[in-house]
Amino acid sequence: MHGEFITSAKVLIVDDMATNRELAKTALCSAAYQIDEAENGQEALEKIKNNHYDVVLLDVLMPDIDGLDVCKILRQEADFALLPIIMVTSLESPDDVIRGMSAGATDYVQKPYFPAELVSRVNAAVRHKRIIDRLDDIETAFFTLARIIEAKDAHQNGPYDRLAHLSLVFAQNLKLTYQQIDALCRGSILHDIGKLGIPDHILLKSSQLNESEWEIMKQHVIIGEQLCKPFKALQDTVDIIKYHHEAWDGSGYPEGLSGKNIPLLARIFQVVDIYDALSSKRPYKEAFSEETTIKILKEESKKGLRDAKLVKEFIALLKAEPKLFQMPKESITLSKSCELTEKVMKLGISSWYQKIINSS
């Protein structure tokens, strides 16, 4: 099984000297990798952008675009932010190693090297890449499931892309950390994922829910928490999923939290979510004007339902920078989620979700 784990890996060897590429190929042949080559930085960039590689062995000293510049260019693109890049060089100074790692290299091999050392480092990089790919597949599947909820539920406050954009704008204005902003954008897509567990006759009901139906509907935040909590990549998003229906005065659900006991990210998302629901057209209502939307936000704040300070900051930003609230042409969310939607629809939600859990 261990051999199967690495055999399918694809490695790109980048070096302007054919003899060096041949040495690396010879060292890696025992591991039965799929080997590809590039003889300069430009060719390497083109191949990486048009192929799927598990590891790149990158020589530092090359004409035109050297290895450091290639690494920097790749790290600027989200698709290659986690691609394992092993620098291979004859440079010996500690400063050279620091420069390589600062450029985004994940490892460093100094020439001349023992073949076993190169194989060992590539093996480690491949295993790391496999873990990252697996986590990415799980997260993408969750985003896809959220998209299905978005498409089914006429009463939800999406589109989720717009919620993610509004959250990003507000979070940046509040000067939140990158981790908090990322969690808010994810939460904008995943906040209602627990509705997977709500029966369709309740979720899709066109009339007002009765008391017993409403109690069932409120369970979607608990279901969503249970779905996402096992995954480390979603830990910072769980609070948004669970607590986005709490109220500042303690009248919300599921736990009746009040004030600052409600997690900050959940309070921030509430303001965004309510603004979007008011200002957007729905099957059951027309879009309210900005004036009416702001009036309702202020009223909810005065009643003690929302964090008054956050509402005030949101309204101030809306008035000062209205253009920021316009959706960009390109979605900021995970584009790969669309690629899985057809598979999910064919398998059925329950079967696909069980497949995710079994693989984790």
Backbone torsions as a table, in degrees:
resi	resn	phi	psi	omega
1	MET	NA	-36.7	-179.3
2	HIS	-63.5	-39.4	178.0
3	GLY	-65.8	-39.4	178.4
4	GLU	-63.0	-31.7	-176.4
5	PHE	-62.1	-36.3	-175.6
6	ILE	-105.9	-16.6	-174.1
7	THR	-58.3	-39.2	-175.7
8	SER	-79.7	-3.0	-177.5
9	ALA	-68.6	145.1	-178.6
10	LYS	-115.2	125.2	-175.1
11	VAL	-117.4	133.3	174.9
12	LEU	-104.5	123.6	177.6
13	ILE	-101.9	120.3	-176.9
14	VAL	-115.8	114.6	179.7
15	ASP	-161.8	139.1	-179.1
16	ASP	-78.6	-9.1	179.0
17	MET	-106.7	122.4	-177.9
18	ALA	-60.4	-35.4	-179.5
19	THR	-64.8	-38.3	178.2
20	ASN	-66.8	-39.0	177.6
21	ARG	-64.8	-39.5	-179.7
22	GLU	-65.6	-39.6	177.9
23	LEU	-61.9	-43.6	179.6
24	ALA	-66.0	-41.1	177.8
25	LYS	-60.9	-43.3	179.8
26	THR	-62.3	-41.6	-179.9
27	ALA	-64.5	-35.7	-174.8
28	LEU	-91.5	-7.8	-175.8
29	CYS	-63.7	-30.0	-179.8
30	SER	-66.4	-24.0	179.2
31	ALA	-88.4	-3.0	176.5
32	ALA	58.8	38.6	174.9
33	TYR	-74.6	158.9	168.0
34	GLN	-85.0	119.6	-173.5
35	ILE	-108.1	134.5	172.1
36	ASP	-127.8	158.8	-175.8
37	GLU	-130.7	153.1	171.0
38	ALA	-142.4	137.6	-174.0
39	GLU	-100.8	1.5	174.4
40	ASN	-158.4	170.8	-175.8
41	GLY	-63.6	-40.7	-178.9
42	GLN	-64.7	-44.2	177.9
43	GLU	-62.5	-38.8	179.1
44	ALA	-61.4	-46.3	180.0
45	LEU	-60.4	-42.6	179.7
46	GLU	-64.6	-43.0	-179.2
47	LYS	-67.9	-41.3	-178.8
48	ILE	-63.8	-38.0	-178.7
49	LYS	-74.4	-18.4	-177.2
50	ASN	-112.2	2.1	-179.7
51	ASN	-139.0	164.4	176.3
52	HIS	-103.4	113.7	176.7
53	TYR	-114.0	146.2	176.7
54	ASP	-89.7	-30.5	180.0
55	VAL	-147.1	144.9	173.5
56	VAL	-119.8	123.1	171.7
57	LEU	-94.5	115.5	-167.4
58	LEU	-122.8	116.1	176.3
59	ASP	-71.1	142.7	-178.2
60	VAL	-79.9	-50.3	-173.9
61	LEU	-87.9	100.6	176.9
62	MET	-138.8	151.6	178.1
63	PRO	-69.2	160.9	179.6
64	ASP	63.1	-100.9	179.5
65	ILE	-95.1	112.5	-178.9
66	ASP	-83.3	176.0	-175.5
67	GLY	-60.7	-37.1	179.7
68	LEU	-63.3	-42.5	179.8
69	ASP	-68.5	-38.5	176.5
70	VAL	-59.3	-44.9	-179.4
71	CYS	-62.6	-44.7	-179.9
72	LYS	-62.1	-42.2	179.6
73	ILE	-62.2	-44.2	-179.1
74	LEU	-65.2	-40.2	-177.6
75	ARG	-69.3	-14.1	177.6
76	GLN	-80.9	-11.0	-179.1
77	GLU	-108.1	130.1	-175.0
78	ALA	-57.8	-34.6	-177.4
79	ASP	-64.5	-22.3	-175.8
80	PHE	-118.5	14.4	-177.8
81	ALA	-63.3	-29.7	-176.8
82	LEU	-112.4	8.6	178.5
83	LEU	-66.7	123.8	178.4
84	PRO	-63.9	122.6	178.1
85	ILE	-122.5	116.4	179.5
86	ILE	-105.2	116.5	177.4
87	MET	-76.1	133.4	178.0
88	VAL	-122.0	118.7	-174.0
89	THR	-154.4	160.1	176.0
90	SER	-94.9	-3.3	178.5
91	LEU	-65.2	140.1	-172.9
92	GLU	-114.0	-17.4	-175.3
93	SER	-67.3	139.2	174.9
94	PRO	-57.3	-31.5	178.5
95	ASP	-63.8	-33.1	178.7
96	ASP	-66.4	-39.8	177.5
97	VAL	-63.5	-44.5	179.8
98	ILE	-60.9	-42.0	178.3
99	ARG	-61.1	-41.5	179.9
100	GLY	-65.2	-44.7	-179.4
101	MET	-68.3	-36.2	178.3
102	SER	-65.4	-30.6	178.6
103	ALA	-73.5	-14.9	177.7
104	GLY	117.6	7.7	178.2
105	ALA	-65.2	144.8	178.7
106	THR	-94.2	-17.7	178.9
107	ASP	-159.1	171.4	-174.5
108	TYR	-142.6	130.8	175.6
109	VAL	-125.9	128.6	-177.6
110	GLN	-97.8	134.0	175.2
111	LYS	-80.1	146.0	-9.7
112	PRO	-76.4	146.8	-177.8
113	TYR	-119.0	157.8	172.3
114	PHE	-79.8	136.7	179.8
115	PRO	-52.6	-39.4	-179.0
116	ALA	-62.9	-34.1	178.8
117	GLU	-66.1	-44.6	179.8
118	LEU	-62.5	-44.6	179.4
119	VAL	-60.6	-43.2	-179.0
120	SER	-61.8	-43.4	-178.7
121	ARG	-69.4	-37.4	177.8
122	VAL	-68.3	-41.7	177.2
123	ASN	-56.1	-46.5	-179.1
124	ALA	-62.1	-40.9	179.6
125	ALA	-65.7	-39.7	179.4
126	VAL	-64.2	-44.5	179.9
127	ARG	-61.3	-41.9	178.2
128	HIS	-62.2	-42.6	179.6
129	LYS	-63.2	-38.8	179.4
130	ARG	-63.1	-41.3	179.1
131	ILE	-63.9	-45.6	179.4
132	ILE	-61.1	-44.4	179.9
133	ASP	-61.9	-39.4	-178.8
134	ARG	-65.3	-44.9	177.8
135	LEU	-63.0	-39.5	179.9
136	ASP	-63.7	-39.5	178.6
137	ASP	-63.8	-41.2	179.8
138	ILE	-64.2	-46.9	-179.4
139	GLU	-63.6	-42.1	179.5
140	THR	-61.8	-38.3	178.4
141	ALA	-63.9	-40.0	177.5
142	PHE	-62.9	-41.4	178.5
143	PHE	-63.8	-36.2	178.6
144	THR	-65.6	-43.3	177.5
145	LEU	-61.0	-39.0	177.7
146	ALA	-63.1	-37.6	178.0
147	ARG	-62.3	-35.6	179.6
148	ILE	-67.2	-40.8	175.3
149	ILE	-60.4	-43.7	179.9
150	GLU	-57.9	-42.7	-177.4
151	ALA	-72.3	-32.8	-175.8
152	LYS	-81.4	-40.3	-167.1
153	ASP	-91.7	104.1	-179.4
154	ALA	-69.9	-15.1	-175.9
155	HIS	-96.2	-4.9	-179.3
156	GLN	-73.0	161.6	-172.5
157	ASN	-96.1	25.3	179.5
158	GLY	-69.7	-156.1	-2.2
159	PRO	-61.9	146.2	-173.8
160	TYR	-62.7	-32.6	177.6
161	ASP	-58.6	-41.2	-179.3
162	ARG	-67.6	-39.9	176.8
163	LEU	-61.4	-40.7	179.2
164	ALA	-64.4	-41.4	179.7
165	HIS	-65.1	-45.6	179.2
166	LEU	-62.5	-40.2	177.8
167	SER	-62.6	-42.0	179.1
168	LEU	-61.7	-45.9	-179.3
169	VAL	-61.4	-47.8	-178.0
170	PHE	-67.3	-42.0	-178.3
171	ALA	-64.3	-39.6	178.0
172	GLN	-64.7	-39.2	178.1
173	ASN	-64.6	-33.5	179.3
174	LEU	-80.4	-3.7	179.1
175	LYS	59.8	45.0	175.5
176	LEU	-74.9	165.4	177.8
177	THR	-74.3	163.7	177.4
178	TYR	-57.2	-42.5	-178.5
179	GLN	-61.9	-41.4	179.4
180	GLN	-68.0	-41.4	179.0
181	ILE	-63.6	-42.5	178.6
182	ASP	-61.7	-42.8	179.4
183	ALA	-63.6	-39.2	178.7
184	LEU	-64.7	-42.3	178.8
185	CYS	-64.3	-41.6	176.9
186	ARG	-65.1	-42.8	-179.8
187	GLY	-63.0	-31.7	177.8
188	SER	-62.2	-32.6	179.0
189	ILE	-85.7	-37.2	-170.0
190	LEU	-99.7	-0.5	-171.0
191	HIS	-59.4	-31.0	-178.5
192	ASP	-107.5	19.3	-176.5
193	ILE	-62.9	-23.7	178.3
194	GLY	-64.8	-14.3	177.3
195	LYS	-67.8	-7.7	171.3
196	LEU	-58.2	-29.9	-177.5
197	GLY	-93.1	3.6	179.7
198	ILE	-95.2	128.5	-179.2
199	PRO	-56.9	143.6	-177.5
200	ASP	-60.8	-32.5	-177.5
201	HIS	-67.4	-17.8	174.8
202	ILE	-96.1	-47.1	-177.6
203	LEU	-60.9	-37.8	-174.3
204	LEU	-102.0	8.3	-178.6
205	LYS	-63.5	129.0	-175.5
206	SER	-81.7	-24.3	179.3
207	SER	-96.4	177.0	-177.6
208	GLN	-66.6	140.6	179.2
209	LEU	-73.1	143.0	173.5
210	ASN	-80.8	178.4	-172.4
211	GLU	-60.9	-45.2	-178.1
212	SER	-68.8	-37.9	177.5
213	GLU	-65.6	-38.4	179.9
214	TRP	-65.5	-37.3	177.5
215	GLU	-63.0	-36.9	176.8
216	ILE	-69.4	-43.0	-179.9
217	MET	-59.6	-38.2	-178.2
218	LYS	-65.2	-16.8	179.4
219	GLN	-72.7	-8.9	-176.4
220	HIS	-63.0	-28.3	179.7
221	VAL	-72.4	-34.3	177.4
222	ILE	-71.6	-42.6	178.2
223	ILE	-61.8	-43.3	179.1
224	GLY	-61.6	-41.6	177.0
225	GLU	-61.0	-45.0	-178.4
226	GLN	-65.0	-34.5	179.0
227	LEU	-68.1	-42.1	-170.7
228	CYS	-95.5	-21.8	-174.5
229	LYS	-60.3	-35.1	-178.5
230	PRO	-65.8	-15.3	-173.3
231	PHE	-101.7	119.9	-175.8
232	LYS	-58.9	-35.8	-177.8
233	ALA	-64.2	-17.0	-176.5
234	LEU	-110.4	8.7	-175.4
235	GLN	-58.7	-41.2	-177.9
236	ASP	-74.0	-11.1	-178.7
237	THR	-96.2	-18.5	-174.7
238	VAL	-59.9	-39.3	179.9
239	ASP	-61.0	-36.6	178.3
240	ILE	-66.5	-44.7	-179.0
241	ILE	-61.1	-44.0	-174.0
242	LYS	-79.8	-37.3	-167.2
243	TYR	-112.2	13.0	-176.0
244	HIS	-74.5	-3.5	175.0
245	HIS	-110.6	11.6	172.4
246	GLU	-73.9	161.8	179.9
247	ALA	-126.4	148.9	-176.4
248	TRP	-56.2	-34.0	-178.2
249	ASP	-88.0	3.2	177.3
250	GLY	88.7	8.3	-176.4
251	SER	-91.1	2.3	-177.2
252	GLY	-89.2	-165.2	-179.7
253	TYR	-139.3	160.0	15.1
254	PRO	-92.6	-15.3	-172.7
255	GLU	-113.3	-0.4	-179.8
256	GLY	65.1	34.0	177.9
257	LEU	-67.8	154.5	179.7
258	SER	-135.1	158.3	175.2
259	GLY	53.1	-138.7	-176.9
260	LYS	-76.0	-0.1	171.6
261	ASN	-71.1	-20.9	173.7
262	ILE	-77.4	126.1	-178.4
263	PRO	-53.1	141.6	-175.8
264	LEU	-54.3	-46.9	-176.4
265	LEU	-63.6	-34.2	177.0
266	ALA	-67.5	-38.7	178.4
267	ARG	-66.2	-40.4	178.8
268	ILE	-64.8	-45.4	-178.5
269	PHE	-64.3	-35.0	178.0
270	GLN	-55.2	-47.6	-178.1
271	VAL	-60.9	-45.9	179.5
272	VAL	-62.4	-45.6	-177.0
273	ASP	-62.5	-43.4	-179.6
274	ILE	-68.4	-41.8	177.3
275	TYR	-58.3	-45.4	-177.8
276	ASP	-65.3	-40.2	-180.0
277	ALA	-64.0	-37.4	-178.2
278	LEU	-76.6	-40.3	-171.2
279	SER	-88.7	-3.3	-177.2
280	SER	-112.7	151.9	176.8
281	LYS	-75.6	139.1	177.8
282	ARG	-128.0	164.7	177.6
283	PRO	-58.8	-24.5	-175.2
284	TYR	-106.2	1.6	-178.8
285	LYS	-161.9	157.5	172.2
286	GLU	-86.3	162.4	177.6
287	ALA	-70.0	133.7	175.4
288	PHE	-77.2	152.0	176.2
289	SER	-67.8	163.9	178.9
290	GLU	-61.2	-38.8	-179.7
291	GLU	-61.3	-45.9	-179.8
292	THR	-67.9	-40.5	179.5
293	THR	-60.4	-46.6	179.5
294	ILE	-63.3	-39.8	179.3
295	LYS	-60.5	-44.3	-179.4
296	ILE	-67.6	-40.1	177.0
297	LEU	-59.5	-43.5	179.2
298	LYS	-65.3	-39.1	179.6
299	GLU	-63.7	-42.9	178.9
300	GLU	-64.2	-35.3	178.3
301	SER	-66.4	-44.7	179.9
302	LYS	-65.2	-33.8	178.7
303	LYS	-72.5	-10.7	179.8
304	GLY	87.4	17.4	-179.1
305	LEU	-84.8	-29.3	-175.7
306	ARG	-125.7	163.1	176.5
307	ASP	-67.1	108.1	-173.8
308	ALA	-60.4	-37.3	-178.9
309	LYS	-65.5	-43.7	179.7
310	LEU	-66.9	-40.4	178.7
311	VAL	-61.8	-42.7	179.8
312	LYS	-62.3	-43.7	180.0
313	GLU	-67.1	-37.4	179.5
314	PHE	-65.3	-46.0	-179.5
315	ILE	-64.2	-40.0	178.8
316	ALA	-61.9	-41.5	178.4
317	LEU	-66.8	-41.3	179.9
318	LEU	-60.2	-40.9	-179.8
319	LYS	-74.5	-37.0	-176.0
320	ALA	-78.3	-37.8	-174.8
321	GLU	-132.8	63.8	-176.4
322	PRO	-61.0	-29.1	-179.1
323	LYS	-65.4	-27.2	179.8
324	LEU	-63.0	-24.1	-175.8
325	PHE	-85.3	-3.7	176.9
326	GLN	-78.4	133.6	-179.3
327	MET	-65.2	136.6	173.7
328	PRO	-69.5	163.2	-178.6
329	LYS	-65.1	-36.5	-178.5
330	GLU	-100.5	138.0	178.6
331	SER	-64.3	144.2	178.3
332	ILE	-94.9	0.3	-176.9
333	THR	-93.9	-179.6	-174.7
334	LEU	-68.9	112.1	-177.8
335	SER	-68.4	-27.0	-176.3
336	LYS	-67.5	-17.5	-179.3
337	SER	-60.2	-32.9	-179.7
338	CYS	-64.9	-31.5	-177.1
339	GLU	-68.5	-23.9	-177.4
340	LEU	-95.5	-11.4	-174.0
341	THR	-56.7	-44.9	-178.6
342	GLU	-61.7	-41.3	179.2
343	LYS	-62.4	-42.3	-179.5
344	VAL	-63.3	-44.0	-178.8
345	MET	-63.5	-35.3	179.8
346	LYS	-72.3	-41.9	-178.1
347	LEU	-76.0	-31.0	-171.4
348	GLY	94.6	146.5	-175.4
349	ILE	-58.9	-47.1	-176.2
350	SER	-62.0	-44.5	-178.7
351	SER	-65.9	-41.3	-179.1
352	TRP	-67.8	-43.0	179.7
353	TYR	-63.0	-40.7	178.9
354	GLN	-63.4	-35.8	177.4
355	LYS	-63.0	-39.9	177.8
356	ILE	-63.1	-48.6	-177.1
357	ILE	-61.9	-42.1	-179.0
358	ASN	-64.3	-34.6	-177.5
359	SER	-79.4	-15.5	-177.5
360	SER	-87.2	NA	NA
